[in-house]
């Protein structure tokens, strides 16, 4: 696991948690320069994706390491945690476990999908076979390109293709085992229902184009979350409109 820090002159902290098969660079490179004007920014590259020859094992192992780092460097206190996609599952686990003092937690387009072991194995196998070549080559398969073109248009296809090209940079040491373990562990690691932490505000950047079932999951796992509906697809706001994304961060928790 590797941690990055910038904007250290600021007292207020934001912890960034990347999505599936992503790093801080690939997930947040467009917004970090904007965030560091307001926050002490801490980013995490998970085991297996940190270019250190490590292997991703389980979600709970990653959560424990993040807790230890924040306890050691920030006395266990963090102002904002933003979890992109899979990172939202990690953020949820951090809140559920209650080992850190967190003021605001924001889930970004997280699906919070959970499956029984057998289904999780099938889903994982399909995703690994699809995603691993993309990580190595940086090129979207034709079938995915056609799906993105149909749903989001040519301009967003270009942006997404550029994003995957960025994701593949520095992925030379990523193994199929790490990709498999990350995806599988996310599916089988339970997240409690109706999490209601004291003194922590839960916000959700809900990309409505993902579908209504995801809003139901947010309401299942969190008690009275602040659901911020956005007429976008999965993390489209973060990847394609960085200035607006930062404005939303400041709006929902920047004046607290």
Secondary structure, DSSP 8 states (H G I E B T S, - for coil): -EEEEE-TT-SSEEEEE--TT--HHHHHHHHHHHHTTTSEEEEEE-TTSSSSS-----HHHHHHHHHHHHHHHHTTEEEEEEEETHHHHHHHHHHHHT-SEEEEEEEES-------HHHHHHHHHHHHHHHHHHHHH----HHHHHHHHHHH-HHHHHHHHHHHHHHHTT-TT--HHHHHHHHHHHHHS---SSB--TT-EEEEEEEGGG-HHHHHHHHHHBTT-EEEEESSSTTHHHHH-HHHHHHHHHHHHS--
